[in-house]
Amino acid sequence: MNILQRKDGTKGSFYIEENGQQLAEMTYSMGGPSLMIIDHTEVDDALRGKNAGYQMVHKAVEYARANNLKIFPLCPFANSIFKKKADEFADVLHKTQ
């Protein structure tokens, strides 16, 4: 499954397209130069059960590591993934006071 990324100023998304149709998207906004806020995840029924949501979160984590960013998973789905993968994703998780 190929995860693509688009950026437009301080907003962006990771998404999955098949045959020219977008089937999944996880949106984010930048809360400053080093903070990515994941705010929404949506996956089409055609991809249910294929770990599409997890793969987009994982791609965001890889991007954050490569760009020295921290992630605040505001989206309930992304937040649940960060909780399940707490040890694996701890290095990019934004710690709240």
Phi, psi and omega in degrees: 000125183265119179264123180256163179225142172228145178230142177217093183067239182265006179241158179190182178202157167250137186210165179236127176241142173223128180054042177076005180245131178283122183252346179204149179206139172235117185261154178214162171227155179267124179261041184127181186290343184229018181233118176258125179252110177279118187247347182198141174225133179220133181230128177295150179304332180298337181254002181302138179082002182252013179060028182298316180298313178300318181297324177292319177298316180298321178296320177297321178296315178300317179297317180298317179297316182293335185246015177055049180249159169250150182245131170253107183276080179293324179298129181305321180294309180300321179298319180294324178293317179298325178290319179292326183251036187308313181292317184291325185254005185303328184293338181249358181284128176287121179276125178266149182283000000 
